[in-house]
Amino acid sequence: MNCPYCQKPMEAGYLSSGSPVFWSEAVSGLPVPTQRSDVPLGGKLGLVTRPRAFLCRNCRIVLTRYQ
């Protein structure tokens, strides 16, 4: 998927919840960042699932679909 703002390729991953909310390339099973590539997003969404998300590091946005 390309970023709708800058048109560069976005990175596929997942939103993980807990404190803090963060983006990760894979589900680690822990509610905290565990990899250098994990990106803290701040706040708390209270998500029970880990929805698929797309990250643009250039524009600092995350896109995800929700139910």
PyMOL Python script that loads the backbone (N, CA, C, O; Angstrom):
from pymol import cmd

cmd.read_pdbstr("""\
ATOM      1  N   MET A   1       0.845  -1.173   0.000  1.00  0.00           N
ATOM      2  CA  MET A   1       0.000   0.000   0.000  1.00  0.00           C
ATOM      3  C   MET A   1       0.894   1.242   0.000  1.00  0.00           C
ATOM      4  O   MET A   1       1.905   1.288   0.701  1.00  0.00           O
ATOM      5  N   ASN A   2       0.519   2.230  -0.779  1.00  0.00           N
ATOM      6  CA  ASN A   2       1.251   3.496  -0.801  1.00  0.00           C
ATOM      7  C   ASN A   2       0.552   4.521   0.092  1.00  0.00           C
ATOM      8  O   ASN A   2      -0.673   4.524   0.216  1.00  0.00           O
ATOM      9  N   CYS A   3       1.345   5.380   0.705  1.00  0.00           N
ATOM     10  CA  CYS A   3       0.822   6.422   1.568  1.00  0.00           C
ATOM     11  C   CYS A   3      -0.058   7.372   0.751  1.00  0.00           C
ATOM     12  O   CYS A   3       0.343   7.805  -0.329  1.00  0.00           O
ATOM     13  N   PRO A   4      -1.257   7.702   1.256  1.00  0.00           N
ATOM     14  CA  PRO A   4      -2.122   8.626   0.528  1.00  0.00           C
ATOM     15  C   PRO A   4      -1.603  10.066   0.525  1.00  0.00           C
ATOM     16  O   PRO A   4      -2.101  10.897  -0.234  1.00  0.00           O
ATOM     17  N   TYR A   5      -0.614  10.369   1.360  1.00  0.00           N
ATOM     18  CA  TYR A   5      -0.072  11.727   1.440  1.00  0.00           C
ATOM     19  C   TYR A   5       1.173  11.915   0.589  1.00  0.00           C
ATOM     20  O   TYR A   5       1.249  12.850  -0.209  1.00  0.00           O
ATOM     21  N   CYS A   6       2.165  11.016   0.757  1.00  0.00           N
ATOM     22  CA  CYS A   6       3.431  11.193   0.041  1.00  0.00           C
ATOM     23  C   CYS A   6       3.629  10.180  -1.086  1.00  0.00           C
ATOM     24  O   CYS A   6       4.589  10.293  -1.848  1.00  0.00           O
ATOM     25  N   GLN A   7       2.744   9.199  -1.205  1.00  0.00           N
ATOM     26  CA  GLN A   7       2.762   8.170  -2.252  1.00  0.00           C
ATOM     27  C   GLN A   7       3.915   7.165  -2.112  1.00  0.00           C
ATOM     28  O   GLN A   7       4.097   6.338  -3.004  1.00  0.00           O
ATOM     29  N   LYS A   8       4.698   7.207  -1.028  1.00  0.00           N
ATOM     30  CA  LYS A   8       5.762   6.230  -0.805  1.00  0.00           C
ATOM     31  C   LYS A   8       5.150   4.951  -0.240  1.00  0.00           C
ATOM     32  O   LYS A   8       4.077   4.996   0.361  1.00  0.00           O
ATOM     33  N   PRO A   9       5.831   3.788  -0.428  1.00  0.00           N
ATOM     34  CA  PRO A   9       5.310   2.538   0.126  1.00  0.00           C
ATOM     35  C   PRO A   9       5.196   2.599   1.657  1.00  0.00           C
ATOM     36  O   PRO A   9       6.070   3.138   2.337  1.00  0.00           O
ATOM     37  N   MET A  10       4.102   2.035   2.180  1.00  0.00           N
ATOM     38  CA  MET A  10       3.897   1.975   3.625  1.00  0.00           C
ATOM     39  C   MET A  10       4.341   0.602   4.126  1.00  0.00           C
ATOM     40  O   MET A  10       4.365  -0.363   3.361  1.00  0.00           O
ATOM     41  N   GLU A  11       4.694   0.513   5.416  1.00  0.00           N
ATOM     42  CA  GLU A  11       5.095  -0.745   6.032  1.00  0.00           C
ATOM     43  C   GLU A  11       3.870  -1.430   6.625  1.00  0.00           C
ATOM     44  O   GLU A  11       3.102  -0.803   7.356  1.00  0.00           O
ATOM     45  N   ALA A  12       3.680  -2.718   6.316  1.00  0.00           N
ATOM     46  CA  ALA A  12       2.562  -3.489   6.863  1.00  0.00           C
ATOM     47  C   ALA A  12       2.929  -3.985   8.246  1.00  0.00           C
ATOM     48  O   ALA A  12       4.067  -4.387   8.486  1.00  0.00           O
ATOM     49  N   GLY A  13       1.970  -3.959   9.156  1.00  0.00           N
ATOM     50  CA  GLY A  13       2.202  -4.443  10.513  1.00  0.00           C
ATOM     51  C   GLY A  13       0.894  -4.536  11.267  1.00  0.00           C
ATOM     52  O   GLY A  13      -0.159  -4.749  10.667  1.00  0.00           O
ATOM     53  N   TYR A  14       0.951  -4.379  12.579  1.00  0.00           N
ATOM     54  CA  TYR A  14      -0.216  -4.517  13.443  1.00  0.00           C
ATOM     55  C   TYR A  14      -0.231  -3.426  14.499  1.00  0.00           C
ATOM     56  O   TYR A  14       0.824  -2.949  14.916  1.00  0.00           O
ATOM     57  N   LEU A  15      -1.430  -3.026  14.939  1.00  0.00           N
ATOM     58  CA  LEU A  15      -1.563  -2.161  16.105  1.00  0.00           C
ATOM     59  C   LEU A  15      -1.641  -3.066  17.327  1.00  0.00           C
ATOM     60  O   LEU A  15      -2.386  -4.045  17.331  1.00  0.00           O
ATOM     61  N   SER A  16      -0.891  -2.748  18.343  1.00  0.00           N
ATOM     62  CA  SER A  16      -0.943  -3.484  19.603  1.00  0.00           C
ATOM     63  C   SER A  16      -1.347  -2.521  20.695  1.00  0.00           C
ATOM     64  O   SER A  16      -0.949  -1.357  20.685  1.00  0.00           O
ATOM     65  N   SER A  17      -2.143  -3.005  21.643  1.00  0.00           N
ATOM     66  CA  SER A  17      -2.636  -2.115  22.683  1.00  0.00           C
ATOM     67  C   SER A  17      -2.055  -2.462  24.041  1.00  0.00           C
ATOM     68  O   SER A  17      -1.431  -3.508  24.224  1.00  0.00           O
ATOM     69  N   GLY A  18      -2.264  -1.600  24.949  1.00  0.00           N
ATOM     70  CA  GLY A  18      -1.731  -1.681  26.292  1.00  0.00           C
ATOM     71  C   GLY A  18      -1.315  -0.277  26.647  1.00  0.00           C
ATOM     72  O   GLY A  18      -1.944   0.688  26.212  1.00  0.00           O
ATOM     73  N   SER A  19      -0.307  -0.153  27.400  1.00  0.00           N
ATOM     74  CA  SER A  19       0.196   1.173  27.696  1.00  0.00           C
ATOM     75  C   SER A  19       1.695   1.164  27.463  1.00  0.00           C
ATOM     76  O   SER A  19       2.413   0.558  28.258  1.00  0.00           O
ATOM     77  N   PRO A  20       2.189   1.777  26.460  1.00  0.00           N
ATOM     78  CA  PRO A  20       1.529   2.611  25.448  1.00  0.00           C
ATOM     79  C   PRO A  20       1.019   1.796  24.250  1.00  0.00           C
ATOM     80  O   PRO A  20       1.348   0.620  24.095  1.00  0.00           O
ATOM     81  N   VAL A  21       0.211   2.448  23.414  1.00  0.00           N
ATOM     82  CA  VAL A  21      -0.196   1.870  22.139  1.00  0.00           C
ATOM     83  C   VAL A  21       0.984   2.000  21.192  1.00  0.00           C
ATOM     84  O   VAL A  21       1.642   3.040  21.167  1.00  0.00           O
ATOM     85  N   PHE A  22       1.261   0.963  20.415  1.00  0.00           N
ATOM     86  CA  PHE A  22       2.396   1.012  19.506  1.00  0.00           C
ATOM     87  C   PHE A  22       2.128   0.199  18.252  1.00  0.00           C
ATOM     88  O   PHE A  22       1.272  -0.685  18.241  1.00  0.00           O
ATOM     89  N   TRP A  23       2.870   0.509  17.193  1.00  0.00           N
ATOM     90  CA  TRP A  23       2.827  -0.224  15.931  1.00  0.00           C
ATOM     91  C   TRP A  23       4.002  -1.186  15.916  1.00  0.00           C
ATOM     92  O   TRP A  23       5.097  -0.850  16.367  1.00  0.00           O
ATOM     93  N   SER A  24       3.765  -2.409  15.385  1.00  0.00           N
ATOM     94  CA  SER A  24       4.820  -3.400  15.323  1.00  0.00           C
ATOM     95  C   SER A  24       4.703  -4.196  14.034  1.00  0.00           C
ATOM     96  O   SER A  24       3.603  -4.378  13.513  1.00  0.00           O
ATOM     97  N   GLU A  25       5.821  -4.670  13.518  1.00  0.00           N
ATOM     98  CA  GLU A  25       5.816  -5.491  12.302  1.00  0.00           C
ATOM     99  C   GLU A  25       5.171  -6.847  12.544  1.00  0.00           C
ATOM    100  O   GLU A  25       4.663  -7.458  11.604  1.00  0.00           O
ATOM    101  N   ALA A  26       5.179  -7.332  13.779  1.00  0.00           N
ATOM    102  CA  ALA A  26       4.610  -8.632  14.116  1.00  0.00           C
ATOM    103  C   ALA A  26       4.031  -8.590  15.520  1.00  0.00           C
ATOM    104  O   ALA A  26       4.427  -7.762  16.340  1.00  0.00           O
ATOM    105  N   VAL A  27       3.092  -9.487  15.792  1.00  0.00           N
ATOM    106  CA  VAL A  27       2.516  -9.590  17.121  1.00  0.00           C
ATOM    107  C   VAL A  27       3.493 -10.344  18.012  1.00  0.00           C
ATOM    108  O   VAL A  27       3.833 -11.492  17.727  1.00  0.00           O
ATOM    109  N   SER A  28       3.949  -9.705  19.093  1.00  0.00           N
ATOM    110  CA  SER A  28       4.929 -10.340  19.968  1.00  0.00           C
ATOM    111  C   SER A  28       4.275 -11.084  21.126  1.00  0.00           C
ATOM    112  O   SER A  28       4.921 -11.912  21.768  1.00  0.00           O
ATOM    113  N   GLY A  29       3.012 -10.805  21.401  1.00  0.00           N
ATOM    114  CA  GLY A  29       2.343 -11.412  22.536  1.00  0.00           C
ATOM    115  C   GLY A  29       2.484 -10.592  23.810  1.00  0.00           C
ATOM    116  O   GLY A  29       1.864 -10.916  24.823  1.00  0.00           O
ATOM    117  N   LEU A  30       3.286  -9.541  23.776  1.00  0.00           N
ATOM    118  CA  LEU A  30       3.470  -8.668  24.929  1.00  0.00           C
ATOM    119  C   LEU A  30       2.828  -7.314  24.667  1.00  0.00           C
ATOM    120  O   LEU A  30       2.834  -6.844  23.530  1.00  0.00           O
ATOM    121  N   PRO A  31       2.267  -6.670  25.706  1.00  0.00           N
ATOM    122  CA  PRO A  31       1.614  -5.369  25.511  1.00  0.00           C
ATOM    123  C   PRO A  31       2.573  -4.182  25.530  1.00  0.00           C
ATOM    124  O   PRO A  31       2.139  -3.044  25.705  1.00  0.00           O
ATOM    125  N   VAL A  32       3.860  -4.430  25.353  1.00  0.00           N
ATOM    126  CA  VAL A  32       4.866  -3.362  25.334  1.00  0.00           C
ATOM    127  C   VAL A  32       5.770  -3.551  24.115  1.00  0.00           C
ATOM    128  O   VAL A  32       5.912  -4.672  23.626  1.00  0.00           O
ATOM    129  N   PRO A  33       6.381  -2.479  23.619  1.00  0.00           N
ATOM    130  CA  PRO A  33       7.306  -2.613  22.494  1.00  0.00           C
ATOM    131  C   PRO A  33       8.469  -3.547  22.847  1.00  0.00           C
ATOM    132  O   PRO A  33       9.034  -3.462  23.938  1.00  0.00           O
ATOM    133  N   THR A  34       8.820  -4.445  21.905  1.00  0.00           N
ATOM    134  CA  THR A  34       9.896  -5.410  22.149  1.00  0.00           C
ATOM    135  C   THR A  34      10.982  -5.378  21.083  1.00  0.00           C
ATOM    136  O   THR A  34      12.043  -5.975  21.263  1.00  0.00           O
ATOM    137  N   GLN A  35      10.728  -4.690  19.977  1.00  0.00           N
ATOM    138  CA  GLN A  35      11.691  -4.655  18.883  1.00  0.00           C
ATOM    139  C   GLN A  35      12.098  -3.208  18.607  1.00  0.00           C
ATOM    140  O   GLN A  35      11.334  -2.281  18.877  1.00  0.00           O
ATOM    141  N   ARG A  36      13.284  -3.022  18.077  1.00  0.00           N
ATOM    142  CA  ARG A  36      13.730  -1.665  17.736  1.00  0.00           C
ATOM    143  C   ARG A  36      12.814  -1.007  16.711  1.00  0.00           C
ATOM    144  O   ARG A  36      12.658   0.214  16.699  1.00  0.00           O
ATOM    145  N   SER A  37      12.207  -1.828  15.850  1.00  0.00           N
ATOM    146  CA  SER A  37      11.339  -1.273  14.811  1.00  0.00           C
ATOM    147  C   SER A  37       9.944  -0.913  15.327  1.00  0.00           C
ATOM    148  O   SER A  37       9.181  -0.285  14.594  1.00  0.00           O
ATOM    149  N   ASP A  38       9.579  -1.287  16.565  1.00  0.00           N
ATOM    150  CA  ASP A  38       8.280  -0.915  17.134  1.00  0.00           C
ATOM    151  C   ASP A  38       8.194   0.608  17.289  1.00  0.00           C
ATOM    152  O   ASP A  38       9.168   1.265  17.657  1.00  0.00           O
ATOM    153  N   VAL A  39       7.010   1.151  17.002  1.00  0.00           N
ATOM    154  CA  VAL A  39       6.814   2.605  17.043  1.00  0.00           C
ATOM    155  C   VAL A  39       5.714   2.934  18.054  1.00  0.00           C
ATOM    156  O   VAL A  39       4.546   2.646  17.793  1.00  0.00           O
ATOM    157  N   PRO A  40       6.055   3.531  19.205  1.00  0.00           N
ATOM    158  CA  PRO A  40       5.027   3.943  20.170  1.00  0.00           C
ATOM    159  C   PRO A  40       4.136   5.024  19.568  1.00  0.00           C
ATOM    160  O   PRO A  40       4.633   5.954  18.933  1.00  0.00           O
ATOM    161  N   LEU A  41       2.821   4.910  19.763  1.00  0.00           N
ATOM    162  CA  LEU A  41       1.869   5.880  19.218  1.00  0.00           C
ATOM    163  C   LEU A  41       1.289   6.776  20.295  1.00  0.00           C
ATOM    164  O   LEU A  41       0.686   7.800  19.974  1.00  0.00           O
ATOM    165  N   GLY A  42       1.451   6.426  21.553  1.00  0.00           N
ATOM    166  CA  GLY A  42       0.931   7.238  22.655  1.00  0.00           C
ATOM    167  C   GLY A  42      -0.536   7.002  22.899  1.00  0.00           C
ATOM    168  O   GLY A  42      -1.235   6.482  22.028  1.00  0.00           O
ATOM    169  N   GLY A  43      -1.010   7.369  24.051  1.00  0.00           N
ATOM    170  CA  GLY A  43      -2.412   7.195  24.414  1.00  0.00           C
ATOM    171  C   GLY A  43      -2.749   5.751  24.676  1.00  0.00           C
ATOM    172  O   GLY A  43      -1.865   4.896  24.734  1.00  0.00           O
ATOM    173  N   LYS A  44      -4.044   5.475  24.835  1.00  0.00           N
ATOM    174  CA  LYS A  44      -4.509   4.107  25.086  1.00  0.00           C
ATOM    175  C   LYS A  44      -5.822   3.903  24.349  1.00  0.00           C
ATOM    176  O   LYS A  44      -6.805   4.598  24.606  1.00  0.00           O
ATOM    177  N   LEU A  45      -5.831   2.926  23.414  1.00  0.00           N
ATOM    178  CA  LEU A  45      -7.041   2.656  22.640  1.00  0.00           C
ATOM    179  C   LEU A  45      -7.916   1.596  23.285  1.00  0.00           C
ATOM    180  O   LEU A  45      -9.107   1.519  22.982  1.00  0.00           O
ATOM    181  N   GLY A  46      -7.358   0.778  24.166  1.00  0.00           N
ATOM    182  CA  GLY A  46      -8.133  -0.288  24.787  1.00  0.00           C
ATOM    183  C   GLY A  46      -8.532  -1.372  23.806  1.00  0.00           C
ATOM    184  O   GLY A  46      -9.584  -1.989  23.970  1.00  0.00           O
ATOM    185  N   LEU A  47      -7.724  -1.618  22.796  1.00  0.00           N
ATOM    186  CA  LEU A  47      -8.033  -2.634  21.798  1.00  0.00           C
ATOM    187  C   LEU A  47      -7.808  -4.027  22.362  1.00  0.00           C
ATOM    188  O   LEU A  47      -6.813  -4.263  23.047  1.00  0.00           O
ATOM    189  N   VAL A  48      -8.719  -4.951  22.083  1.00  0.00           N
ATOM    190  CA  VAL A  48      -8.562  -6.334  22.504  1.00  0.00           C
ATOM    191  C   VAL A  48      -7.833  -7.111  21.415  1.00  0.00           C
ATOM    192  O   VAL A  48      -7.046  -8.009  21.715  1.00  0.00           O
ATOM    193  N   THR A  49      -8.086  -6.779  20.169  1.00  0.00           N
ATOM    194  CA  THR A  49      -7.437  -7.438  19.042  1.00  0.00           C
ATOM    195  C   THR A  49      -6.250  -6.610  18.573  1.00  0.00           C
ATOM    196  O   THR A  49      -6.049  -5.479  19.016  1.00  0.00           O
ATOM    197  N   ARG A  50      -5.481  -7.184  17.684  1.00  0.00           N
ATOM    198  CA  ARG A  50      -4.343  -6.462  17.102  1.00  0.00           C
ATOM    199  C   ARG A  50      -4.616  -6.293  15.603  1.00  0.00           C
ATOM    200  O   ARG A  50      -4.207  -7.125  14.793  1.00  0.00           O
ATOM    201  N   PRO A  51      -5.313  -5.207  15.243  1.00  0.00           N
ATOM    202  CA  PRO A  51      -5.684  -5.017  13.843  1.00  0.00           C
ATOM    203  C   PRO A  51      -4.485  -4.744  12.939  1.00  0.00           C
ATOM    204  O   PRO A  51      -3.492  -4.150  13.360  1.00  0.00           O
ATOM    205  N   ARG A  52      -4.595  -5.185  11.703  1.00  0.00           N
ATOM    206  CA  ARG A  52      -3.593  -4.922  10.675  1.00  0.00           C
ATOM    207  C   ARG A  52      -3.526  -3.414  10.479  1.00  0.00           C
ATOM    208  O   ARG A  52      -4.557  -2.741  10.500  1.00  0.00           O
ATOM    209  N   ALA A  53      -2.328  -2.880  10.289  1.00  0.00           N
ATOM    210  CA  ALA A  53      -2.155  -1.442  10.109  1.00  0.00           C
ATOM    211  C   ALA A  53      -1.005  -1.182   9.149  1.00  0.00           C
ATOM    212  O   ALA A  53      -0.152  -2.045   8.941  1.00  0.00           O
ATOM    213  N   PHE A  54      -0.986  -0.004   8.573  1.00  0.00           N
ATOM    214  CA  PHE A  54       0.065   0.397   7.640  1.00  0.00           C
ATOM    215  C   PHE A  54       0.680   1.693   8.141  1.00  0.00           C
ATOM    216  O   PHE A  54      -0.033   2.633   8.492  1.00  0.00           O
ATOM    217  N   LEU A  55       2.006   1.738   8.172  1.00  0.00           N
ATOM    218  CA  LEU A  55       2.751   2.844   8.745  1.00  0.00           C
ATOM    219  C   LEU A  55       3.537   3.582   7.667  1.00  0.00           C
ATOM    220  O   LEU A  55       4.198   2.956   6.838  1.00  0.00           O
ATOM    221  N   CYS A  56       3.465   4.915   7.679  1.00  0.00           N
ATOM    222  CA  CYS A  56       4.320   5.745   6.836  1.00  0.00           C
ATOM    223  C   CYS A  56       5.234   6.525   7.777  1.00  0.00           C
ATOM    224  O   CYS A  56       4.792   7.458   8.448  1.00  0.00           O
ATOM    225  N   ARG A  57       6.507   6.141   7.825  1.00  0.00           N
ATOM    226  CA  ARG A  57       7.459   6.837   8.700  1.00  0.00           C
ATOM    227  C   ARG A  57       7.719   8.256   8.196  1.00  0.00           C
ATOM    228  O   ARG A  57       8.009   9.149   8.992  1.00  0.00           O
ATOM    229  N   ASN A  58       7.620   8.471   6.887  1.00  0.00           N
ATOM    230  CA  ASN A  58       7.855   9.792   6.308  1.00  0.00           C
ATOM    231  C   ASN A  58       6.796  10.800   6.774  1.00  0.00           C
ATOM    232  O   ASN A  58       7.133  11.916   7.168  1.00  0.00           O
ATOM    233  N   CYS A  59       5.526  10.409   6.730  1.00  0.00           N
ATOM    234  CA  CYS A  59       4.420  11.304   7.105  1.00  0.00           C
ATOM    235  C   CYS A  59       3.992  11.133   8.561  1.00  0.00           C
ATOM    236  O   CYS A  59       3.185  11.915   9.065  1.00  0.00           O
ATOM    237  N   ARG A  60       4.527  10.115   9.241  1.00  0.00           N
ATOM    238  CA  ARG A  60       4.206   9.822  10.637  1.00  0.00           C
ATOM    239  C   ARG A  60       2.714   9.553  10.829  1.00  0.00           C
ATOM    240  O   ARG A  60       2.079  10.108  11.725  1.00  0.00           O
ATOM    241  N   ILE A  61       2.157   8.673   9.952  1.00  0.00           N
ATOM    242  CA  ILE A  61       0.763   8.285  10.063  1.00  0.00           C
ATOM    243  C   ILE A  61       0.653   6.760  10.093  1.00  0.00           C
ATOM    244  O   ILE A  61       1.536   6.051   9.612  1.00  0.00           O
ATOM    245  N   VAL A  62      -0.443   6.275  10.664  1.00  0.00           N
ATOM    246  CA  VAL A  62      -0.781   4.862  10.667  1.00  0.00           C
ATOM    247  C   VAL A  62      -2.193   4.745  10.134  1.00  0.00           C
ATOM    248  O   VAL A  62      -3.081   5.489  10.550  1.00  0.00           O
ATOM    249  N   LEU A  63      -2.407   3.817   9.216  1.00  0.00           N
ATOM    250  CA  LEU A  63      -3.737   3.559   8.675  1.00  0.00           C
ATOM    251  C   LEU A  63      -4.161   2.159   9.078  1.00  0.00           C
ATOM    252  O   LEU A  63      -3.377   1.214   8.990  1.00  0.00           O
ATOM    253  N   THR A  64      -5.401   2.027   9.520  1.00  0.00           N
ATOM    254  CA  THR A  64      -5.942   0.721   9.874  1.00  0.00           C
ATOM    255  C   THR A  64      -7.440   0.712   9.625  1.00  0.00           C
ATOM    256  O   THR A  64      -8.086   1.760   9.629  1.00  0.00           O
ATOM    257  N   ARG A  65      -7.978  -0.458   9.413  1.00  0.00           N
ATOM    258  CA  ARG A  65      -9.435  -0.610   9.311  1.00  0.00           C
ATOM    259  C   ARG A  65      -9.938  -1.120  10.659  1.00  0.00           C
ATOM    260  O   ARG A  65      -9.217  -1.829  11.361  1.00  0.00           O
ATOM    261  N   TYR A  66     -11.140  -0.774  11.015  1.00  0.00           N
ATOM    262  CA  TYR A  66     -11.711  -1.256  12.261  1.00  0.00           C
ATOM    263  C   TYR A  66     -13.093  -1.806  11.991  1.00  0.00           C
ATOM    264  O   TYR A  66     -13.701  -1.529  10.958  1.00  0.00           O
ATOM    265  N   GLN A  67     -13.583  -2.596  12.943  1.00  0.00           N
ATOM    266  CA  GLN A  67     -14.910  -3.208  12.783  1.00  0.00           C
ATOM    267  C   GLN A  67     -15.952  -2.396  13.475  1.00  0.00           C
ATOM    268  O   GLN A  67     -17.130  -2.752  13.451  1.00  0.00           O
TER     269      GLN A  67
END
""", "prot")
cmd.dss("prot")
cmd.show_as("cartoon", "prot")
cmd.util.cbc("prot")
cmd.orient("prot")
